[in-house]
C-alpha cells in the first residue's frame, strides 16, 4: 500500500500478482476496487502464514572433515512456525524428497498434527548418500501441507515447498582456493621443519604463495612474494647448501631466479633472460653443495644461455653456457660420463635435443634432431646401467634416445607432445607414460610396445605430466592426470576409471597434479592448479605414494631422472624404514645418522633412507623422520 495525503488513504496498491490498481474519490470503478482490497485483507487474515527455517548438520560424516562426501550421511532440521493472523492449521504433514543417489533413513513423511496460531515445532530428517552419488549440488525438497478454514468458512488446503541444496565433493577442507591462473605444479614440503607440510605455488600474476594444509595462506613480511611477472615453471626444492634447512627455488618471466628458505628470500639471481621452465637441482661441480640448473632465452637468440647457479647466487665455473637456442622447458640431470657429476639433457626450439656434459661439452652423437621444437621437459631413466632419454616433440612424435644419440624408438601421435614423460615400475616391467595434444594418454614399455588397453582417449589434452600412486591401497598403481578441458582423471592400469573419476573443474588444468598425504590421515590428496584455483581432492581410501612417480618431474628436485637397477634388491619397505622391521622409529634414525657420519656403513634398506625424496641422504632426512615419529 502507498499512502498519499491529498487522496484516499490508498491511492495506489499492488496485489500479490503484482497487478497495479489506482483509486481516487468519485472514480466509477471505486466499488470494484474496494472489493479487491477487501478480498486481499480477507485472504491475509484467513490464510495460513507458515514460516520455515532450515539447517543442514554434518553429524554423520565418516572422516569428520566438514566436507560431505559420497557414502556419508547428514541430517537436515526444519523449524516451522504458524505466523498467521487468525488461522490455525490442521492435519499438517511434512514430506522430504531427495535427488537420486541418496536415501532418507528416517521417516520421510512426518505427521505434525494441528499447529495453533503462534506455535513453533521442530522436525528433522536423516539422509545417507550412496557411494555413487554425483558430485555437486544434491537437492532436497521439504513439502509442507495442511488444512485450514478459509474466509468463507470452508475447509481449504495449504501447501509450501522449501528447497535445500548441499554440496557433495571430495574436496580437501579449505579448498579449492581462488587464485590467478596456475600453470605450474604445486610443491609440497615441510619448509620450516615443524612436521607440518606447506604447499608452494607460483601464479600467473607473478606471486609466490604458500598455503598450509587447511588452505590458510602464509602472509607475512616474506610471503606472498611478488616476482613482477608470470611464473610458468614449478618450484623445486632441496637443502642446497647443506645447512639442514630446506630451500626452494623458482623462476619467473621477470628474468630472475629466486632461492627461498623458511625465512624468505635468500638469493635473487638476475639472468637477464626469460626463465620459463622448472629449475632442476643437482651436482655439477666438485663441492658438497647442490646447484640449480635452468635455461633462459631472449632476443637475439644467439645469446640464449644455460645457467648453473650455486646456492649463494654465483655462477658455477664455465657457466652460463651460451647455447644460442631457445630453451622453454625444464632440464633433466644425470651422470652420463660417470665422473660423479650431473650432466644435462636439454630440448630447444631449434628442433634439437642435447646431451651436454657438466663441463659444457656437447656429447658425441648429439644433438638429436627432431622435425619441430622440443618444448616438453625431457626425462631420463637408468635401467641396469643404460641411460635412456625420453622427450616429446612438436612434430607429433615421442622419442626414446640412447645415450650415444641414436634413436631407440619413436611413437607417432596425432598431435604435438608437450607433456613431460613419467615412469612407472609395475610387475617387473618399466613403463613410460605421456600425454599428447591428440587428447590421449600413451603408455609403452622400454621397447616402445604399448601397455594393454592403452592409449586412452580423453576429453582434453595433457600439457603437464602424468603421476602415479596406489590411491585405493590395493597394491596396484593408479594413473592420474589433469586435462586442459578441466577434467581430473584417474585410471587403473587396465584403462578403467577409478571410482568418482573423472572429476570436473570449471577451468582448465595446465600443470601436472601431485599426490601426497597432506594431513597425515593415511589417505591421499591430489593437488592440481587450474586457470582459477588451487584444487585438492581428498581421496578417502588409505593409499600409498612410496616409490611412485607422484609429482612433476619425479621428485622435489624436479630433475626428471629416475633410476631402476633391476639387478639389485627391490625396495619393498616404506620410506624411512631403513631397518626393514616394518616400523619407523629411533632405530631407523640411528642407522641413518651413522650412515651420514660414515658413508661406508651399509644400511639394511638404503633405498628407504631418502625420506625427503631430494636425492640425498642427509640431516634433513633425520629431521623429517624424527618429526614423523613424534607426530605418529
C-alpha positions in Angstrom: 0.0 0.0 0.0 1.1 3.5 -0.8 -0.3 6.4 1.2 -0.8 10.0 0.0 -2.0 13.0 1.9 -4.4 14.5 -0.6 -6.4 11.5 -1.8 -7.9 8.5 -0.2 -5.8 6.6 2.3 -4.8 4.3 -0.5 -4.4 5.8 -3.9 -2.3 3.0 -5.4 -2.0 -0.6 -4.4 -0.3 -3.7 -5.8 -1.8 -7.1 -5.2 0.1 -10.4 -4.7 0.1 -11.0 -8.5 1.9 -7.6 -9.0 -1.2 -6.1 -10.6 -1.2 -2.3 -10.0 -4.6 -0.6 -9.1 -5.4 3.1 -8.9 -8.1 4.6 -6.7 -9.5 8.1 -6.4 -12.6 9.7 -5.0 -15.6 9.6 -7.3 -13.9 7.0 -9.6 -16.6 5.0 -11.3 -15.0 1.7 -10.6 -14.4 2.5 -6.9 -16.7 -0.3 -5.5 -14.9 -2.9 -7.5 -11.5 -1.7 -6.4 -12.8 -1.7 -2.8 -13.9 -5.3 -3.2 -10.4 -6.3 -4.4 -8.8 -4.6 -1.4 -11.2 -6.3 1.0 -10.5 -9.7 -0.6 -6.8 -9.1 -0.2 -7.4 -8.3 3.5 -9.6 -11.4 4.0 -7.0 -13.6 2.4 -4.4 -12.1 4.6 -6.4 -12.8 7.8 -7.9 -16.1 6.9 -5.0 -17.8 5.2 -2.0 -19.6 6.8 1.3 -17.8 7.0 3.8 -20.5 7.7 7.4 -19.6 8.3 10.1 -22.2 7.8 13.8 -22.2 8.6 16.3 -25.0 7.8 19.8 -26.1 8.6 22.0 -28.9 7.4 24.0 -30.7 10.1 27.1 -32.8 9.1 26.7 -35.0 12.1 27.2 -38.4 10.4 30.5 -37.9 8.4 32.9 -40.7 8.3 36.0 -38.6 8.3 34.6 -35.6 10.3 36.3 -33.0 8.0 33.4 -30.7 7.4 33.0 -31.8 3.7 30.2 -34.0 2.6 31.5 -37.0 0.6 29.8 -39.9 -1.2 28.9 -42.6 1.3 28.5 -40.2 4.2 25.3 -39.1 6.0 23.9 -35.8 7.2 20.7 -34.5 8.9 18.5 -31.6 8.0 16.4 -29.8 10.5 13.4 -27.5 10.0 11.6 -25.1 12.3 8.0 -24.5 11.3 6.1 -21.5 12.8 2.5 -20.6 12.4 2.7 -16.8 11.9 -0.9 -16.4 10.7 -3.1 -13.5 12.0 -6.1 -15.6 12.9 -5.7 -19.0 11.4 -4.8 -22.4 12.9 -3.8 -25.3 10.6 -4.9 -28.9 10.8 -3.5 -32.3 9.9 -0.1 -30.8 8.9 2.3 -33.1 7.0 6.0 -32.6 6.2 7.5 -34.7 3.4 11.1 -34.8 2.3 12.1 -35.9 -1.2 15.7 -36.1 -2.4 17.7 -36.5 -5.5 18.8 -39.9 -6.7 22.0 -41.0 -5.1 20.7 -40.9 -1.6 18.1 -42.2 0.8 16.1 -40.9 3.7 16.9 -43.3 6.5 14.4 -41.7 8.9 10.6 -41.3 8.2 10.4 -39.3 5.0 6.7 -38.3 5.8 6.1 -36.7 9.2 2.6 -36.2 10.5 2.7 -33.0 12.5 -1.0 -32.8 13.5 -2.5 -29.4 14.3 -0.4 -26.2 14.6 -2.0 -23.5 16.5 -1.6 -19.8 16.0 1.9 -18.7 17.0 3.1 -22.3 17.6 6.7 -23.4 16.8 7.6 -27.0 16.0 10.9 -28.6 15.1 11.4 -31.6 12.8 14.4 -33.4 11.4 15.4 -36.0 8.8 18.4 -38.3 8.4 19.9 -38.7 4.9 22.5 -41.2 3.7 24.4 -40.7 0.5 25.2 -43.5 -1.9 28.8 -44.1 -2.9 27.9 -43.4 -6.4 26.2 -40.1 -5.8 27.3 -37.4 -8.3 29.4 -34.6 -7.2 28.0 -31.1 -7.0 24.6 -29.9 -5.7 22.5 -32.5 -4.0 18.9 -31.2 -3.9 16.2 -31.8 -1.3 12.6 -30.6 -1.1 10.6 -30.4 2.0 6.9 -30.1 1.2 4.5 -28.8 4.0 0.8 -29.4 3.6 -2.1 -28.6 5.9 -5.8 -27.9 6.1 -7.4 -24.6 7.3 -10.7 -22.8 7.4 -10.8 -20.0 4.8 -12.6 -16.7 4.9 -16.0 -18.1 3.8 -15.8 -20.9 6.5 -14.9 -23.7 4.1 -12.1 -26.2 4.6 -9.3 -25.4 2.4 -5.7 -26.7 1.8 -2.3 -25.1 2.1 1.0 -26.2 0.6 4.5 -24.8 0.7 7.7 -26.3 -0.7 11.2 -25.4 0.7 14.2 -26.3 -1.5 17.6 -27.1 0.1 20.9 -27.9 -1.6 24.0 -29.5 -0.2 27.4 -29.8 -1.9 28.8 -33.2 -2.5 32.5 -33.4 -3.2 35.9 -34.9 -2.4 37.4 -31.5 -1.8 40.0 -31.2 0.9 38.6 -29.0 3.6 39.7 -25.4 3.0 39.9 -26.0 -0.8 39.6 -25.0 -3.6 41.3 -21.7 -3.2 40.6 -19.0 -5.7 43.9 -17.9 -7.4 45.3 -16.4 -10.5 46.0 -19.0 -13.2 48.4 -21.7 -12.0 50.5 -23.0 -14.9 52.8 -24.9 -12.7 52.6 -28.0 -10.5 52.4 -27.5 -6.7 55.4 -28.2 -4.5 54.7 -29.8 -1.1 57.4 -29.7 1.5 57.9 -29.2 5.2 59.6 -25.8 4.7 60.0 -24.9 8.4 60.7 -28.4 9.7 57.8 -28.3 12.1 56.3 -31.6 11.0 53.5 -29.9 9.0 53.6 -29.7 5.2 53.3 -26.5 3.2 52.0 -26.1 -0.3 54.0 -23.7 -2.6 52.8 -22.4 -5.9 53.7 -19.7 -8.4 50.8 -18.0 -10.2 50.4 -16.2 -13.5 50.3 -12.8 -11.7 53.9 -13.4 -10.6 53.3 -14.2 -7.0 54.9 -17.0 -5.0 52.3 -18.1 -2.4 52.5 -20.6 0.4 49.4 -22.3 2.0 49.1 -24.7 4.9 47.2 -28.0 4.5 44.0 -26.2 5.7 44.1 -23.7 2.9 45.3 -20.8 5.0 47.8 -18.7 3.2 51.0 -17.7 4.8 51.0 -13.9 4.9 54.0 -12.2 6.5 56.8 -9.8 5.6 58.2 -12.5 3.2 55.2 -14.1 1.5 53.4 -13.7 -0.8 56.4 -12.7 -2.8 55.9 -10.6 -6.0 58.4 -11.6 -8.8 56.9 -8.9 -11.1 56.0 -11.2 -14.0 54.4 -14.5 -14.8 55.6 -17.8 -13.3 55.3 -20.7 -15.6 57.6 -23.3 -14.1 57.1 -25.2 -10.9 59.2 -24.7 -7.8 62.0 -27.2 -7.0 63.3 -28.0 -3.5 66.4 -29.4 -1.7 68.8 -28.4 1.1 71.0 -26.6 -1.4 73.8 -25.6 1.0 73.7 -28.4 3.5 72.7 -26.2 6.4 69.9 -28.6 7.5 67.2 -26.3 6.2 65.0 -26.9 3.2 65.3 -24.4 0.3 63.1 -24.0 -2.7 63.9 -22.3 -6.0 61.5 -20.8 -8.6 61.9 -18.8 -11.8 59.9 -16.0 -13.3 59.4 -14.3 -16.7 60.8 -11.3 -14.8 64.2 -12.9 -15.9 65.1 -13.6 -12.3 65.6 -16.9 -10.4 64.8 -16.8 -6.7 66.0 -19.0 -3.8 64.0 -19.1 -0.6 64.1 -20.8 2.8 61.7 -20.6 5.7 63.0 -17.1 6.4 62.2 -15.8 2.9 64.3 -14.7 0.0 68.0 -15.8 0.1 69.1 -15.2 -3.5 67.7 -13.0 -6.3 69.6 -14.1 -9.4 69.3 -11.8 -12.4 69.7 -13.9 -15.6 68.6 -11.2 -17.9 66.8 -13.9 -19.9 63.3 -15.2 -19.8 63.2 -18.2 -17.4 60.1 -20.2 -18.2 61.0 -23.8 -17.2 61.1 -25.6 -13.9 64.5 -25.4 -12.3 66.4 -28.6 -11.8 68.7 -29.3 -8.8 71.8 -31.5 -9.0 75.6 -31.5 -8.5 77.6 -30.3 -11.5 80.9 -29.4 -9.7 83.3 -30.8 -7.1 81.8 -29.2 -3.9 79.3 -30.6 -1.4 76.6 -28.1 -2.3 73.9 -28.6 -4.9 73.4 -26.4 -7.9 70.4 -25.0 -9.7 70.1 -25.6 -13.5 67.8 -23.7 -15.9 67.7 -22.5 -19.5 66.9 -18.9 -20.5 66.2 -17.0 -23.7 65.7 -13.6 -25.1 66.4 -11.7 -28.3 68.8 -12.1 -30.1 68.6 -15.9 -29.9 72.4 -16.2 -30.3 72.7 -15.1 -26.7 70.4 -17.8 -25.2 72.1 -19.4 -22.3 72.1 -22.3 -19.8 72.6 -21.3 -16.2 74.2 -23.3 -13.4 73.9 -21.4 -10.2 75.5 -22.0 -6.7 73.3 -21.7 -3.6 74.8 -18.3 -2.9 73.8 -17.0 -6.3 77.2 -17.1 -8.0 77.8 -18.9 -11.3 79.4 -22.3 -11.4 82.7 -22.0 -13.3 82.2 -22.3 -17.0 78.6 -21.0 -16.9 76.4 -19.5 -18.1 76.9 -21.5 -21.2 75.9 -19.8 -24.5 73.8 -22.4 -26.4 72.3 -20.0 -28.9 68.9 -21.8 -28.9 65.7 -21.1 -27.0 65.0 -23.3 -24.0 61.5 -23.1 -22.6 61.1 -26.3 -20.7 62.9 -27.9 -17.8 66.3 -29.6 -18.0 67.0 -33.2 -16.9 70.1 -34.2 -15.0 72.0 -37.4 -14.7 75.6 -38.6 -14.7 76.2 -39.9 -18.2 80.0 -39.9 -18.3 80.4 -41.4 -14.8 82.6 -38.8 -13.3 80.4 -38.2 -10.3 78.8 -35.0 -11.7 75.5 -34.4 -13.3 75.2 -33.8 -17.0 72.3 -32.0 -18.7 69.6 -33.1 -21.2 68.1 -30.1 -22.9 65.3 -29.7 -25.6 65.3 -26.5 -27.7 63.0 -24.6 -30.0 65.6 -25.2 -32.8 64.4 -28.8 -33.1 67.3 -30.2 -31.1 67.7 -32.5 -28.1 71.1 -32.1 -26.4 73.2 -34.1 -24.0 75.7 -31.6 -22.5 78.3 -32.8 -20.0 79.0 -31.0 -16.7 81.9 -29.1 -18.4 79.7 -27.7 -21.1 80.9 -30.1 -23.9 78.2 -31.5 -26.1 78.3 -35.3 -26.1 79.2 -37.2 -29.2 76.1 -38.1 -31.3 74.2 -35.0 -30.2 72.2 -33.0 -30.8 69.4 -35.5 -31.7 67.4 -33.7 -34.4 63.6 -33.7 -34.5 61.3 -32.3 -37.1 59.9 -29.5 -34.8 60.5 -27.9 -31.4 61.3 -29.8 -28.3 59.1 -27.9 -25.8 58.4 -30.8 -23.4 60.8 -31.2 -20.4 62.8 -34.4 -21.1 63.2 -37.2 -18.6 66.0 -39.8 -18.1 65.8 -43.3 -16.9 68.8 -45.5 -16.0 68.0 -49.2 -16.4 70.7 -51.6 -15.4 73.4 -49.1 -16.3 71.9 -47.8 -19.5 70.6 -44.3 -19.6 67.7 -43.6 -21.9 66.4 -40.1 -22.7 62.7 -39.6 -23.3 61.1 -36.5 -24.8 58.0 -35.3 -26.6 58.3 -33.1 -29.7 56.0 -30.7 -31.5 56.4 -32.9 -34.6 53.8 -35.2 -33.0 56.4 -37.8 -32.1 57.5 -39.1 -28.7 61.2 -40.1 -28.8 63.3 -42.5 -26.8 67.0 -41.8 -27.4 70.1 -43.8 -26.3 73.0 -42.1 -24.6 75.0 -42.2 -27.8 72.4 -40.1 -29.6 70.8 -42.9 -31.6 67.1 -43.5 -31.8 65.8 -46.3 -29.5 62.2 -45.9 -30.7 59.6 -43.3 -31.5 55.8 -43.2 -31.1 53.8 -41.2 -33.6 50.8 -39.5 -32.0 48.0 -37.4 -33.5 49.4 -34.0 -32.3 52.3 -32.4 -30.6 53.6 -33.9 -27.4 54.1 -31.2 -24.6 53.8 -33.4 -21.5 56.9 -34.5 -19.7 57.3 -38.3 -19.6 56.7 -40.2 -16.4 57.9 -43.7 -15.3 56.1 -46.5 -13.6 57.6 -49.7 -12.4 55.0 -52.5 -12.0 55.0 -56.2 -12.1 58.7 -56.3 -13.0 58.3 -54.1 -16.0 59.0 -50.4 -16.6 56.6 -48.2 -18.5 56.8 -44.6 -19.7 53.6 -42.6 -19.8 53.0 -39.4 -21.7 50.1 -37.3 -23.0 49.6 -35.8 -26.4 47.6 -32.9 -27.7 45.6 -35.5 -29.6 43.7 -35.9 -26.3 45.2 -39.3 -25.4 47.4 -40.8 -22.7 50.0 -43.3 -24.0 51.9 -46.0 -22.1 54.7 -48.0 -23.6 57.5 -50.3 -22.3 61.2 -49.8 -22.8 61.0 -51.1 -26.4 58.0 -48.9 -27.4 55.4 -51.6 -27.1 52.1 -50.3 -25.8 50.6 -51.4 -22.5 47.5 -53.5 -23.0 44.4 -51.2 -23.2 46.4 -48.0 -24.0 46.4 -45.3 -25.3 43.3 -44.0 -23.6 41.0 -41.3 -25.1 40.3 -38.2 -23.0 38.1 -35.1 -23.5 41.2 -32.8 -23.4 44.9 -32.8 -23.7 47.6 -33.1 -21.1 50.3 -30.5 -21.0 51.7 -31.1 -17.6 52.6 -34.7 -16.7 51.2 -37.9 -15.5 51.6 -39.1 -12.0 51.0 -42.4 -10.1 50.1 -43.8 -6.7 48.2 -46.6 -5.1 45.2 -44.5 -4.4 43.0 -47.2 -3.0 45.5 -49.3 -1.2 45.1 -52.4 -3.4 48.8 -52.7 -4.1 48.4 -51.7 -7.7 49.2 -48.2 -9.1 46.6 -45.8 -10.4 47.3 -43.3 -13.2 46.4 -39.7 -12.5 46.4 -36.7 -14.9 44.7 -33.3 -15.4 43.5 -32.0 -18.8 43.0 -28.7 -20.4 39.3 -29.4 -20.5 39.1 -29.2 -16.7 39.0 -32.9 -16.0 41.0 -34.6 -13.2 41.2 -38.2 -14.3 42.4 -41.4 -12.6 42.6 -44.8 -14.2 43.5 -48.3 -13.2 46.2 -50.0 -15.3 43.6 -51.8 -17.3 42.3 -48.5 -18.5 39.1 -48.4 -16.4 38.2 -45.3 -14.4 38.9 -45.2 -10.7 35.6 -44.6 -8.7 34.5 -41.0 -8.6 36.5 -40.0 -11.7 36.6 -38.0 -13.8 36.1 -35.0 -11.6 35.4 -31.9 -13.5 36.7 -28.4 -12.6 35.3 -25.3 -14.1 38.6 -24.2 -15.5 41.4 -25.9 -17.5 44.4 -27.6 -15.9 47.8 -26.8 -17.4 50.2 -28.2 -14.8 50.8 -31.7 -13.5 48.9 -33.0 -10.5 50.7 -34.0 -7.3 49.7 -36.8 -4.9 50.5 -36.5 -1.2 49.1 -37.4 2.2 48.8 -33.7 3.3 47.2 -34.1 6.6 48.7 -37.4 7.9 45.4 -39.3 7.8 46.8 -42.1 5.6 44.5 -41.3 2.7 45.9 -39.4 -0.2 45.2 -35.9 -1.6 45.5 -35.0 -5.3 46.7 -31.4 -5.8 46.4 -29.5 -9.1 46.4 -25.9 -10.1 43.9 -24.7 -12.7 43.0 -21.5 -14.5 41.3 -20.1 -11.4 42.1 -22.1 -8.3 44.3 -24.5 -6.3 42.3 -27.7 -6.3 42.7 -30.6 -3.9 40.8 -33.8 -4.0 40.8 -35.8 -0.7 40.7 -39.5 -1.9 39.1 -41.4 1.0 40.8 -44.8 0.8 44.1 -45.5 2.5 46.7 -45.3 -0.2 50.4 -45.3 -0.8 52.8 -43.0 -2.7 56.1 -44.7 -1.7 58.3 -45.4 -4.7 55.8 -43.9 -7.2 56.4 -41.0 -9.6 53.8 -39.0 -7.6 54.8 -35.4 -8.7 56.0 -33.4 -11.6 59.5 -34.5 -12.9 59.6 -37.4 -10.5 61.0 -35.8 -7.3 61.1 -32.4 -5.5 64.4 -31.6 -7.2 62.5 -31.7 -10.5 65.4 -33.2 -12.3 63.3 -35.6 -14.3 65.6 -38.6 -13.7 64.7 -42.0 -12.2 67.0 -45.0 -11.7 65.8 -48.6 -11.9 68.6 -51.0 -11.1 66.8 -54.3 -11.7 69.7 -56.5 -10.7 69.5 -55.2 -7.1 67.0 -56.0 -4.4 63.8 -54.1 -4.8 62.9 -51.6 -2.1 59.9 -53.3 -0.5 59.7 -51.3 2.7 58.2 -47.9 3.5 60.2 -44.8 3.1 62.1 -44.2 6.3 62.1 -47.8 7.4 65.8 -48.4 6.7 65.9 -51.3 9.2 63.2 -53.1 7.4 61.3 -54.1 10.6 58.0 -52.7 9.5 58.3 -49.7 11.8 59.7 -46.2 11.5 61.3 -45.5 14.9 64.5 -44.4 16.7 66.4 -47.4 15.3 66.0 -46.0 11.8 67.3 -42.6 13.0 70.4 -44.3 14.5 71.2 -46.1 11.2 70.8 -43.1 9.0 72.8 -40.9 11.4 75.6 -43.4 11.4 75.5 -43.5 7.6 75.7 -39.7 7.3 78.7 -39.7 9.6 80.4 -42.6 7.7 79.2 -43.4 4.2 80.9 -46.8 4.4 78.3 -48.0 6.8 75.8 -50.3 5.0 72.1 -49.6 5.6 69.7 -52.5 5.7 67.5 -50.8 3.1 69.3 -47.8 1.7 66.5 -47.2 -0.8 64.3 -46.1 2.2 66.8 -43.6 3.6 66.0 -40.6 1.4 62.8 -39.7 3.3 62.6 -36.2 1.7 62.9 -37.5 -1.8 65.5 -34.9 -2.8 68.1 -37.4 -4.0 70.4 -37.1 -1.0 70.7 -38.8 2.4 71.4 -36.0 4.9 70.4 -34.3 8.1 67.2 -33.2 6.5 66.0 -36.8 6.3 66.8 -37.2 10.0 64.8 -34.1 10.9 61.7 -35.2 8.9 61.8 -38.8 10.1 62.1 -37.5 13.7 59.1 -35.3 13.1 57.2 -38.2 11.6 57.9 -40.4 14.7 56.8 -37.6 17.1 53.6 -37.0 15.2 52.7 -40.6 14.7 
